[in-house]
Amino acid sequence: MKKNDNNKNDKTKKILVGLIVILAIIVLSTILLAVYIKGNDEKDEKELAYTELIKEISNKNVEEIEMTVGSTTVKVKLKNQEEEKTTIVPSTEAFMELIQKKTEDGNEFKLNQKPRSVISQIATTFISLLPTFIMVALFIMIFKMQGLGEKGKVYEDTERKTKIKFDDVAGLDEEKEELIEIVDFLKKPEKFTKMGAKIPKGVLLYGKPGTGKTLIAKAIAGEANVPFISMSGSEFVEMFVGLGASRVRKLFDKARKLAPCIVFIDEIDAIGSRRTSSTGAESENNQTLNQLLVEMDGFSSEETIIVLAATNRPEMLDNALLRPGRFDRQVTIPIPDIKGRLEILKIHAKDKKLSDNINLESIAEDTAGFTGAELSNILNEAAIIATINKHDEIENDDIEEAVKKVTVGLEKKARVISDKDKKLTAYHEAGHAVVSRYLPTQSNIKEVSIIPRGVAGGYTMYKTDEDKYYISKTEMQEKLIALLGGRAAEQLVLNDISTGASNDIEVATKIARDMVTKYGMSDILGPIDFQGKEPYEMQLFGENIGDKIGLEVKSLIDIAYEGAKQLLIEHRDKLDTIALTLLEKEKINEAEFNKIFE
């Protein structure tokens, strides 16, 4: 399939849109014409009842009758009256028979029969053909929806539409090696078949949003010298049952014609979620998934077709889709480590004007837990900020501001805040900072501010300079203490509490609930996974298990809150010093913060 694929798709859409517009114009014109004609016929005319007309004819008071062919409206001129009157007759045939009979009985009056006007004929024709136009338009739309049409972008070696290569993908060295094997299998299948190796049918890429699943799939399109068919899972989802399955069949028919090739389905959870026995939209999804399973089973050994799929919700996928023989390989695309972050930053910094004093290694150290998309966004925001600030190059301050903008939100310097709210915010953020300073497992403080950002009235920023793959129970307990430090400071100093701690409480509650229900860190309930269990499954663990879980979560929160208050009471002098400094400067950086404790 060549580069005019998109042009054909655009033409099809334009035809459909044009057809709908023409249909709407016809309907509107017909209605307007009908209203116009009816209004002209009735304008300045008096109506005469049909029974009255019959009496006037019988009494020989009618001088002239005017009829239009095909119309039930009759114009009547009575003797000794200048104005014409209008009568609606129930049936023109019956009325003509009546006139003929009256004429034979001796009634003398003039009968004029006028042909219908061209406009009236056109309007009547349009009205009669309107249902046909609507049916034809619906059939055309359904036909276009049913077929795959030009959906499914095909990238071929002769005309590659993506310039991304594996060299443009950083932080995924092992994953690239796994997928390079797939490309080699397509380029030189005989190298593997000599050893008796069978071609894998499918590869599932899964990981958090922004980790580079689609990017590495595009890199395969850039590396492979075979056609690469790319579709999104949402393109199979249709309102009518059976259309999604039809598109799956047409997709794989196309793949068989282009084999050897790669089929990439992005966001496969849109069609690959667990099947149910429901009707309606879920029934359509079930049929689409069933057809996908059948097509993947239908590959023969001669057909070199590999299905590549991506999702960030692998737990949603149907088990039949994940069994060997369908998606033989499942590749996790993780969040990059410090080495990966550095390589990603180098790639995205190639087209940026960076100052010589910028250290990408330092940025990589401070962005632990960031995905590739977030790192790219930070450098892009830094370039925008540097442009707005009229800098010749991107400075460290621009990158620092970009990190804050991405993670916390836009700074709102113009917001007017009362002295009371400033004091509350200062002690709240100081409470977080002081408590974290005396908790061994918590990160060092990078900056504390009472300037509003995003929805937050202030913030405490930590140095994220360490990649963590496991979190201990002690660390989670101390994280709860740090989160509740702001609320504890409010109550300790102001003898009151505010809504400012709502997000802290939300995060702390989730951590405590996960400790009990997901990680089995409860001393009373033990190492049991309660998360996601159905009510009948929960009953297996005893009566009122939900109440016990709630009490355990509350106990963890209560202990953490008391721990935060105790630390603040012991170090009240530091709490006051930091709060007063914030009220004076509005921001405290890492060096200023550490100096207070020295």
N, C-alpha and C positions, 0 to 999 in steps of 0.2 A: 504494500500500500504506500503510495507516494505522498508528496507534500500537499496535493490538492484535497486530501482527506478533510481537513478542517474547512476548506472552502465549500465542499459538498455539504458538510454538516450545517454550515451557516446558511447555504441556499435552502436546505430543507426547512430550517427554522423560519426563514423569511417567507417561504411559500405558505407555511402554516399560519404565520402571523397575518400575512396578506389575505389569506382565505377568511380568517376570522373577522378581519377589519371589513372586507367586502360584504360579508354576511351581515355584520352589524349595520353597515350603511344601507343595505337593501331593506332590512327590517325597519329601520328608522324612517327611511324614505317612504315605504309602504304605509306606515302608520300616519305620517304627515300628509301624504296624498289623500288617504281615506278621510282624515279629519277635514282636510281642505275641501274636498268634493262635497262631503256631507254638509259642511258649513255653508258652501255656496248654494246648495240645493234648498236649504232651509232658510236662507237669508231673506228677510223682509216678506215672507210668505205666511199666509194664514192656513192653518190646518182645518180640514173638513173630515168629520168622521165617516167611516166607510158606510155605515147604515144611513147616514144623512145623504151621502152621495146616491145611494140606491133610491131613496125617496125622491130626490131631485130629478133623477132620470125618469122615474115612474110618473112624476108630475109634469114632465116635459119642460123643466126649467133649465136644462143644461144646453148651452150653446156650442161648447167646444171641449174636447178632451184631448190632452197631449200625453203620449206615453213614450218612454225610452226603452228600446229593446234590452231585455235582461234585467230591467229595474222594476221594483214593486211600487215606486213612487209615481203617482199620477197627478198631473196638473189639470185643474177643472176651471172652466170659465162659465159662470152662470149668466142667464139672461138678466138684463137690467142692472148688472154689476160690473164695474171696471176692473177690480182686483181679481187676480187668479187665486185659487185656493189649491192646497195640496192634500192629497189623500194617500195613505199607505194601504194598498190592497193586499189581502192575504195570499192571493194566487193570481198571477197574470193570466193563466190559461182559463181559470174559472171566470175571471172578470171579462175576458174576451167573449166567452160564450154568453155571458149575461148581456153584453152590448149587442151581440148579434141577435139575440132573442128580442130585445127591446126595439131594435131597428125593424125587425120583421113585424112587430106589433104596431108600428106606425110612428115611433119616436124619430124625430129628425134632429140630428146634431152632427157636428164635424169631428172626425177622429183623425188625429195626426200621430203617426208613428215615426219617431226619430231614431236614427242609428246611435249607438253608444260612442262617446268621445274617445279619442286615442288615449288620453291620459287615464280615463276610467278603465279602458281595456288593459292598459299596462299594469295599473294597480291591481286589478282583479287577477291578472295572470301571475303577478308576483306573489300575491296572497295564496293562490292555489299551489304555486311551486315552492313556497317557503318550507313546508315540512320536508320536501325532497332535498332542498339545499342543506337543511340541518342534518338530515340523515347521512348525506354524502360527506359533509364535513366531519361528522363523528366517525364514520368508517375510515376516512383518511387518517384522522388523528390516532385511532386505535391501531391501524395498520403500521403507522410510523412508530408508535410506542412498542408494538409487539416485536418488531424486528430489532436486531442489535444496531442496524443502520451503520453509521460511521463511528459509533462509540468504540472506544478502545484505541488509544494512540499507539501506533506502531513505529518504533525506531529501528531503522535498518542501517547497516554499515555504510551503504552508499549515500545515505542522507541522515546523519545523526543529528537529532534535535537537542540533545543534551551534551554539554561539553565537560561534564563532571567525570573525573576519573578517581581511581582509588587513592591517588596521591593527594586529592583534595579532601579526603576523609581522614581525620586524625583521631587519636584516642581509642581506636578500635582495631588494634593490630591483629589480635587473635581472630576476631570476627572476620576481618578482611581475608585472612588466610583460609578460613572456612569457605568463604564465598568465592575466592579465587579458584578453589577446586571445582566449584560448579561451572565457572566460566571455562576452565580447562576441559571439563567433561564435555561441554558443548563444542568446543573447538577441536579437540582431539579425543573423541570417544574411544578410538581403538587402543589408546594407551592404557585405558582402564579395563576394557573388555578382555584384553589379553590375560589379565590376572583373574578374570571371572567376575569382576565387579559389575554390579547393576547400577544403572543410573538412578539417583534419588528422584522421586516424583515431586516432592514438595519441600520447601524450606519456609519455616515460620519465624519471622523476626518479631520479637516482642520486647518491650521496655517502656519506660516512662515517656510521656510526651516531651519532645525536644531533644531526645538523645541521638537522633540521626538515622532512624529506620528508613524513612523515605529517601534520605540523602544517599545512604549506601546502596539502595535499590537503583537510584539514578546513576550511581557510579558503575553498577553492573551494566546498565544500558550504554554507558560510555566505553566500557572495556570489551564487551562482547561483540564479536563480529557476526552475530546472528540477530534476527528480528527480536524485538523486545516489545511485547504487548502490555500496555499499562492501563489499568482501570481502577476505579474506586468502588468499594463495596456498595456505596449508596447508589451507584448507577444501575444496580440490579434490582433495587427496591422499587416496586410499582404498586399502584392502588389495586389493579386488576389481578386476580389470581391467575397464575400461569405465565405472566409476562416475564417475571424474573427468571424462571426456569428456561424460558425460551431464549433469553439473552445469554444464559450460561451455555446452552447448546451451541448457539451461534458463535460465541467467543471461542469455544474449543474447536469448532469446525474451522474457524479462521486459523487457529494455532496449528491444526493438523496440516493445513495447506502450506503453512510457512515453516514447518518443522525442518531442521532443529531450531527451536526458539525458546524464549522465556516469557511466561505469563506472570505479570505482577498485579496483585489485587491489594490495594491499600485499604486500611480500615476494614479488614475482613469480618470483624465482629458484627458489622451491619447485616451480614447474611449468614454468618457462621455461628450465631448464638444457639444455645441449647434448644432443641425442638420440643414443642408442646403439642397438645391435642386440641388447642383452641382453634377458633374459626377466624375469618376476617383477615386482617393484616398479618397476624401470626401464622395463619395457614399459608399465606403467600410466602413468608419467609421460610417456612418448613419445606415447601415444595422447591424453593430455590436452593436451599441447602442440600436436599436430597439429590437434586440434579447435579450439583457440584460434586457430591460424593460419587455418584455414578460415573461422571466424566473422568474423575481422577482414577477410578478403578479400570476404566476402559482403555488406558494407555497400553499399547503393545510395546514389545522390546525394540521394535524398529523405529518407533516414534520418539524422537529425542525432544521431549517437552518437559520443562521444569516449571512448576508453579511456585512463585515466590509471593508470600503474603506478609502483611505487617499489621500489628495491633498493639494497643497499650492496655488491653483488657483480656489477657489470655484465659483468665478464670471464667469468662463468659462463653468460651467456645465449646461446641459440642464435642463429646469424647470421641465420637466416630470420626471426626475430622482430624484428631490428633494421633490416631493409632498408626503404627508402622504400615507402610504401603500407601499412605496418603501424604501426610506431612512427616516424612522420614526424619527430618532434622529440625530441631528447634533451637534457634540462636538467640541468646539474650543480648540485647544492646544495653549495656549498663551506663550509669552516670560516670563520666570520665574521672580518672584519678589525677593527681597533680601533674604527672608527666603528660597525660592526655590533654589536660586543660592548657598546658603550655603550648603544645603543638597546635591545638585549635586556635588559640590566641594568635600564634604566628601566622596561621593561614588567613585569618580575618584581618590581620594587621598589614597584609601585603599592600593593599590599595589605600591605606590610611597614612596621613602625614603625622607621624609620631615624633615627639620631642626626644632628643638624645638621652635625657635624664629619666625616661620612662623605663621601668624594669618589668618586663612581662612575667618574669619568674615570681616577683612579689605579688602581682595581680593574681597569678595562678594559685599562690599560697592562700590568698585572702578570699578565694571564691570556691572553697570546698563545698561540694554538693550541687554546684551549678551545672546545668546541662549545656551542650554545645550551642543550642539555640539561644540560651540566656547569655552566654559569653559573647556570641555574635551581636546580640542586642545591646550589650553593654558598650562594646566598641563603637557601634553605630550611634548610640545615644551620645557617647563622648565626642564623636565627630560633629554631631549637631550642636552640642553645647559649646564646643570650641568655636564653631562658626558664629553662633549667636554672640559669644563673648569677644569676637573679632580677634582671635588668636591666630598667629601664623601657623602654629602646629598644635597638635593635641597635647595638653599638659597633664601632669598628675592630678591637678585639681579637677580637671574636666572628667577624668576617669572616676575619681572618687565621687563626684556629683552624679555621674551616670549610674554607679553602683547603688547609691542611695535612692535615686529616682526609680530604678527598676525594682529594688527590693522593698522599699518603704512607701514611695510615692512622691508626688511633686511637692516641693517646698512652698508653703503659703506664708510669705513674709508679710503680706498686706492684711492678713486677718487681725482684727482688733480683739484682744483678749483682756479680760478684767484682771486686776491684781490678785483677786481671790482665786481665779482659775489658774493663773500663772503659778501661784504658790502651791496649789494642789498638784499641778503637773510636775513642778520641780521636785517635790517630796516623793511623788509616785515614781518618777524615773530614778531618783536618787536611791529609793528603796530597792529597785531592781539591781542597780549597780553595786551597792554596798553588800547586799546578800550574795550576789554572784562572786564578789571579790573574796569572800571567805568560804566558798564552796570549792573544794579541791578539784572536782571533776568538771566544773564549768569553765567555759572559754573566757579569755581575757577581754576586758572592755576596750573597745576601739573608739567609741564616741558616745556621748550622752547629750541630748538636745531637748529643749522644750519648745522649739519652733515646730509648728504643725506641719505634717507631711501626709498627703493622702487623707485618710479618714482618722489618722492618729493625731492626738494632741501633742505628742512628743514621742521620743524613741530612745532606746538603749541598743547600740549596735555592738556586736561581739566579733572578735577575730576568729574567722573560720579557717584556721591554718592547718587542719589535720583531717585526713580522710578516715572516716569511721565506717566499719563494716558491721560491727556489733556494738550494742549499747547495753551496759550492765544495769542491774537493778538499782545499784547505788547511784549511778549516773541519772537514771530516770527519777529517782526519789529527790535528788538534789535539783533536778530540772524543775520539779514541782515547786520546790522551795523558792527557786529564782523567779518563777512565773508569778508566785503569790506575794513576792516582796513588795510590789507596788501597792497592792491593797493593804498589806500589813502596815506600811509606812503611813498611809492615809489615816488609818484608825489610830495608830500610835501617836501621831503628831497632832492631827486635826480633830481627833475624837469623832470622826465621821467617815463615811465611805461614799464613793461616787460611781457613776456608770463607766468611768474611764478604764476600769479593770475588766470590762466585759469580754474582750478578746483573750486576755490572759486566763480568765476562768474557763472559757470555752476550750482553749488548748490544754490547760491543765486537766480538765475533766476527761478529755479524750485520751490523754496519756494514762491517767489513772485507770480508765475503763479498759484500755488495751493491756495494761499490766495484769489486770485480773482476768479478762475474758480471752485474750489472745496469746499472751506470753506466759501464762501460768505462774505468775509471780506472787500469788496470794498464799500466805502461810496457812490460812484456814481452808480455802477451797482446793489448794494444791495445783499441780501442773496439768490442768485440764483446759481444753479449748472450748469455750462457750460461744464464741463469736459465729454468727450466721446460722445458728441451730434453729430448727423448727420447734414450736412449742411442745410437740410430743416428744422430741428428742431431749429437750431440757428436763422433762419430767423424769427421765432416766437417772438424773443426778439427785433426785430427791424432791420433796415438796418445798414450795416457796423458794426455789433456787434463785429466782429473780430478786427477791428481797435480800437474800444473802449477798448476791453480787453487788446490789446497791449499797449495802452496809459496808462492804469491803472498799468500794470506791470512795465512799464518804470518809471512811477511816483514813485512807491514804491522803485525801485532801486536807482533813483536819490536822493530821500530824505535820504535813508540810506547812500549813498556815501557822501553826504554833512554832515550828522551827524558824520560819521567817521572822516572826515577831521577836523571838528570843535573840536572834542574831542582831536585829536592829536595836534592841534594848541594850545589848552589850556594846554596840558601836554607835551609840546615839551621836557622839561628837562628830564622827565621820559623816553620818547622815545629814546633820545640820550644815556641816561645812560644804558638802557637795551641793545641797539644795540652795544655799545662799549664793554659791558661785554660779549656779545655773541661772538664778534670778538676776545676777549681775551681767553675766556674759552670754547667756542663752545656750551656749555650746561649750562642752569640755572635751578636748581630744585625749588620746591615749596618754601622752606625756604628762599633761596637766592632771589627769586622773591619778596616775601612779605617784606623782609628786605629793599629792595630799596624803597618801598612805605611807610615804617614806618619812 
